[in-house]
Amino acid sequence: MNLRQVEVFRVVMTNGTTARAAEVLHISQPAVSKMIQELERSLGFDLFHRIKGRLQPTPEGQLFFREVEQAFLGLTHLRGAAARIRDYGSGELRIACLSALSTNVLPRALRAFMDRNPNIAITFQARMSSVVRDLVASGQFDLGVVADEIDRTGVEVMEFARFRVAVALPEGHPLEERDVIRPADLVDQPFIALAPEDTTRREAEQAFEAAGITIRSVIETPYSTTICSMVAAGIGLGLVNPLTAEPYVGHGLTLRPFEPALHFRTLLITPPNRLPSRILEDFIRELKRAAG
């Protein structure tokens, strides 16, 4: 038994006669009859009764046809999968992202991308930048969005976006009256600090040192979202990415620009020695629009 014989049998069953099957398959009627006979010999049972020159499916033939239809449904699925692979590579996308952009830029980019590509399977995780880097370097994820302090060895790196640092204040705080907040304004204020390895924290410490002030840190966390939650709860002030703070503004938190201007800098990373698929290139375009 071979696939061509099975295909001929299916066309005969679907069209009712060998003559019509021959037309559909663009082969001769004797060729159709010969392949049906060869298929019957290989199966060991008759698929059709021959009655006055016409083919009447046997019970065994009808049962076999049901199985054939199931098999061809599988082939149809394979054709669809092949088309997705041809157009989009693997047909799936695995993304890992630092927490600060996981609640704003990433959802917007994913929504736009999924509207245009509803059949793409997506896996998404929000993790610390160092963990994201390891997931991408090992090939477990296709794309990482990370802060710029990561170890860049073992990954391909692209500059992504810069976000100017803002000071997050609890609503009603006296510093709300200021248009701009400077290091001296933060003296004696309870301060929620970023993790020591964070590039923005190091730059902020340089700004504090240049101004000759000491900050009173009460909590330290690697996550801008945590800083926003703590500020909204009235625990202290903190330096945050304004995108991260969007859901909190007007809900216990206000923002003011910080001078001197500091920035959160982010990178896109991909596994080493792997060309980006079309699907990944499409998603990166959406990411850049969302970060716009």
C-alpha positions as CSV (number, residue, x, y, z in Angstrom):
1,M,0.0,0.0,0.0
2,N,1.3,3.5,-0.8
3,L,-0.1,7.0,-0.4
4,R,-0.9,7.4,-4.1
5,Q,-3.1,4.3,-4.1
6,V,-4.9,5.6,-1.0
7,E,-5.4,9.0,-2.6
8,V,-6.9,7.4,-5.7
9,F,-9.3,5.3,-3.5
10,R,-10.4,8.4,-1.6
11,V,-11.1,10.3,-4.9
12,V,-13.1,7.3,-6.2
13,M,-15.2,7.2,-3.0
14,T,-15.7,11.0,-3.0
15,N,-16.7,11.2,-6.7
16,G,-18.5,7.8,-7.1
17,T,-17.0,6.5,-10.3
18,T,-13.6,5.7,-11.7
19,A,-14.3,7.9,-14.7
20,R,-14.9,11.0,-12.6
21,A,-11.9,10.1,-10.4
22,A,-9.7,9.9,-13.5
23,E,-10.8,13.4,-14.5
24,V,-10.1,14.8,-11.1
25,L,-6.7,13.1,-10.9
26,H,-5.8,13.8,-14.6
27,I,-4.9,10.2,-15.2
28,S,-6.6,7.5,-17.3
29,Q,-9.6,5.4,-16.1
30,P,-7.6,2.1,-16.5
31,A,-4.9,3.6,-14.3
32,V,-7.4,4.3,-11.6
33,S,-8.9,0.8,-11.8
34,K,-5.4,-0.7,-11.7
35,M,-4.4,1.2,-8.5
36,I,-7.6,0.2,-6.8
37,Q,-6.9,-3.4,-7.6
38,E,-3.3,-3.1,-6.3
39,L,-4.6,-1.5,-3.1
40,E,-7.1,-4.3,-2.6
41,R,-4.4,-6.9,-3.0
42,S,-2.1,-5.2,-0.5
43,L,-4.9,-4.8,2.0
44,G,-6.2,-8.4,1.6
45,F,-9.9,-7.5,1.2
46,D,-12.2,-6.0,-1.4
47,L,-13.0,-2.4,-1.3
48,F,-15.7,-2.5,-3.9
49,H,-18.2,-4.9,-5.4
50,R,-18.2,-4.8,-9.2
51,I,-21.8,-4.8,-10.3
52,K,-22.6,-4.3,-14.0
53,G,-19.5,-2.3,-14.5
54,R,-20.1,0.0,-11.5
55,L,-18.3,0.1,-8.2
56,Q,-20.3,-0.4,-5.0
57,P,-18.3,0.1,-1.8
58,T,-18.1,-3.0,0.4
59,P,-18.7,-2.7,4.2
60,E,-14.9,-3.1,4.6
61,G,-14.4,-0.4,2.0
62,Q,-16.6,2.0,3.8
63,L,-14.9,1.3,7.1
64,F,-11.5,1.8,5.5
65,F,-12.7,5.1,3.9
66,R,-13.5,6.5,7.3
67,E,-10.0,5.7,8.4
68,V,-8.6,7.3,5.2
69,E,-10.6,10.5,5.9
70,Q,-9.0,10.7,9.3
71,A,-5.6,10.3,7.9
72,F,-6.2,13.0,5.3
73,L,-7.4,15.4,8.0
74,G,-4.0,14.9,9.5
75,L,-2.3,15.6,6.2
76,T,-4.4,18.8,5.9
77,H,-3.1,19.8,9.3
78,L,0.4,19.1,8.2
79,R,0.0,21.3,5.1
80,G,-1.2,24.1,7.4
81,A,1.7,23.6,9.7
82,A,4.1,23.6,6.8
83,A,2.6,26.8,5.5
84,R,3.1,28.5,8.9
85,I,6.7,27.2,9.1
86,R,7.3,28.5,5.6
87,D,5.8,32.0,6.4
88,Y,6.8,32.3,10.1
89,G,9.5,29.8,10.9
90,S,8.7,27.7,13.9
91,G,5.1,29.0,14.2
92,E,5.7,29.8,17.8
93,L,7.4,32.7,19.7
94,R,9.0,32.5,23.1
95,I,9.6,35.9,24.8
96,A,11.1,36.8,28.1
97,C,11.1,40.4,29.4
98,L,12.2,42.4,32.4
99,S,9.4,43.2,34.8
100,A,9.4,47.0,34.1
101,L,8.1,46.5,30.5
102,S,6.0,43.4,31.0
103,T,2.9,45.4,31.9
104,N,3.0,48.1,29.3
105,V,5.1,47.8,26.1
106,L,4.9,44.0,25.9
107,P,1.1,43.7,26.1
108,R,0.6,46.5,23.5
109,A,3.1,44.8,21.1
110,L,1.6,41.4,21.7
111,R,-2.0,42.6,21.1
112,A,-1.0,44.2,17.7
113,F,1.0,41.2,16.7
114,M,-1.6,38.6,17.7
115,D,-4.3,40.6,15.9
116,R,-2.4,40.0,12.6
117,N,-1.0,36.5,13.5
118,P,-3.8,34.7,15.4
119,N,-2.3,31.2,14.8
120,I,1.1,31.9,16.3
121,A,1.7,30.1,19.7
122,I,3.3,32.5,22.2
123,T,5.0,31.8,25.5
124,F,5.8,34.8,27.7
125,Q,7.6,35.2,31.0
126,A,8.5,38.3,33.0
127,R,11.8,37.7,34.9
128,M,14.8,39.6,36.2
129,S,17.1,40.7,33.3
130,S,19.9,38.3,34.4
131,V,17.4,35.4,34.2
132,V,16.1,36.6,30.9
133,R,19.6,36.7,29.6
134,D,20.3,33.1,30.7
135,L,17.0,31.8,29.1
136,V,17.9,33.4,25.8
137,A,21.6,32.4,25.8
138,S,20.6,28.8,26.4
139,G,18.2,28.9,23.4
140,Q,15.1,28.3,25.5
141,F,13.6,31.6,24.5
142,D,13.7,33.4,21.1
143,L,13.8,37.0,22.3
144,G,14.7,38.8,25.5
145,V,14.0,42.4,26.6
146,V,16.5,43.3,29.3
147,A,18.1,46.2,31.1
148,D,21.6,47.2,29.8
149,E,23.5,46.0,32.8
150,I,23.4,42.3,31.7
151,D,26.4,40.2,30.7
152,R,26.3,40.5,26.9
153,T,28.5,37.4,26.2
154,G,26.7,34.5,24.6
155,V,23.8,36.5,23.1
156,E,23.2,38.8,20.1
157,V,22.4,42.3,21.3
158,M,20.4,45.2,19.8
159,E,19.8,48.6,21.4
160,F,16.1,48.9,22.0
161,A,14.7,51.9,23.9
162,R,15.5,54.7,26.4
163,F,13.0,55.9,29.0
164,R,13.7,59.0,31.0
165,V,13.7,58.5,34.8
166,A,10.9,60.0,36.8
167,V,10.5,60.4,40.6
168,A,7.4,58.5,41.9
169,L,5.7,60.4,44.8
170,P,2.8,59.4,47.0
171,E,-0.3,61.5,46.1
172,G,-0.4,64.6,48.3
173,H,3.4,64.6,49.0
174,P,4.8,68.2,49.5
175,L,7.2,67.6,46.5
176,E,4.2,67.5,44.2
177,E,4.4,71.3,44.1
178,R,7.8,71.1,42.3
179,D,7.9,71.0,38.5
180,V,11.3,69.2,38.7
181,I,12.9,67.2,41.5
182,R,16.6,67.4,42.0
183,P,18.9,65.3,44.3
184,A,18.8,67.9,47.1
185,D,15.0,67.6,47.3
186,L,15.4,63.9,48.3
187,V,17.5,64.6,51.4
188,D,15.9,62.9,54.5
189,Q,13.1,61.4,52.3
190,P,12.4,57.7,52.7
191,F,13.8,56.3,49.5
192,I,13.0,53.0,47.7
193,A,16.1,52.0,45.8
194,L,16.7,49.9,42.7
195,A,19.0,46.9,43.0
196,P,22.8,47.7,43.3
197,E,23.6,46.2,39.8
198,D,21.0,48.4,38.1
199,T,22.8,50.9,35.8
200,T,20.2,53.6,36.6
201,R,20.8,53.2,40.3
202,R,24.5,53.6,39.8
203,E,24.0,56.8,37.7
204,A,21.6,58.1,40.3
205,E,24.2,57.5,43.1
206,Q,26.7,59.5,41.0
207,A,24.2,62.3,40.8
208,F,23.6,62.2,44.6
209,E,27.4,62.2,45.2
210,A,28.0,65.1,42.9
211,A,25.3,67.0,44.8
212,G,27.0,66.1,48.1
213,I,23.9,64.4,49.5
214,T,23.2,61.1,51.2
215,I,19.9,59.2,50.4
216,R,18.0,57.4,53.2
217,S,17.1,54.1,51.6
218,V,14.3,52.1,53.4
219,I,13.7,49.4,50.8
220,E,15.7,47.9,47.9
221,T,14.1,46.0,45.0
222,P,15.0,45.2,41.4
223,Y,11.5,45.9,40.2
224,S,10.1,49.2,39.1
225,T,6.6,47.8,39.6
226,T,7.4,47.1,43.2
227,I,8.7,50.6,43.7
228,C,5.4,52.0,42.3
229,S,3.4,49.8,44.6
230,M,5.4,50.8,47.6
231,V,5.2,54.5,46.7
232,A,1.4,54.3,46.2
233,A,1.2,52.7,49.7
234,G,3.0,55.8,51.1
235,I,6.2,54.0,52.1
236,G,8.6,56.4,50.3
237,L,9.8,57.9,47.0
238,G,11.6,56.2,44.2
239,L,13.1,56.5,40.7
240,V,10.9,54.7,38.1
241,N,10.3,54.1,34.5
242,P,7.3,56.3,33.7
243,L,5.8,53.6,31.5
244,T,5.8,51.2,34.5
245,A,4.1,53.8,36.6
246,E,1.2,54.4,34.2
247,P,-1.3,52.1,36.0
248,Y,-0.5,53.8,39.3
249,V,-0.8,57.4,38.3
250,G,-3.9,58.8,39.9
251,H,-4.2,55.8,42.1
252,G,-1.9,56.8,45.0
253,L,1.1,57.9,42.9
254,T,2.2,61.0,41.0
255,L,5.3,61.5,38.8
256,R,7.7,64.4,38.5
257,P,10.8,64.7,36.2
258,F,14.2,64.2,37.8
259,E,17.2,66.4,37.1
260,P,19.9,65.7,36.0
261,A,18.2,63.6,33.3
262,L,18.8,59.9,33.7
263,H,17.5,57.1,31.6
264,F,16.5,53.4,31.8
265,R,18.2,51.8,28.8
266,T,16.9,48.5,27.4
267,L,18.2,45.9,25.0
268,L,16.8,43.2,22.8
269,I,18.7,40.0,22.9
270,T,18.5,36.8,20.8
271,P,20.3,33.4,20.9
272,P,23.8,33.3,19.4
273,N,24.3,32.1,15.8
274,R,20.6,32.0,15.0
275,L,19.1,34.1,12.2
276,P,15.8,35.7,13.3
277,S,12.7,34.2,11.7
278,R,10.1,36.3,9.9
279,I,7.8,35.9,12.9
280,L,10.5,37.3,15.2
281,E,11.3,40.2,12.9
282,D,7.6,41.0,12.7
283,F,7.3,41.0,16.5
284,I,10.3,43.2,17.0
285,R,8.8,45.8,14.7
286,E,5.6,45.8,16.9
287,L,7.8,46.1,20.0
288,K,9.5,49.2,18.6
289,R,6.1,50.8,17.7
290,A,4.8,50.1,21.2
291,A,7.9,51.6,22.8
292,G,7.7,54.6,20.4
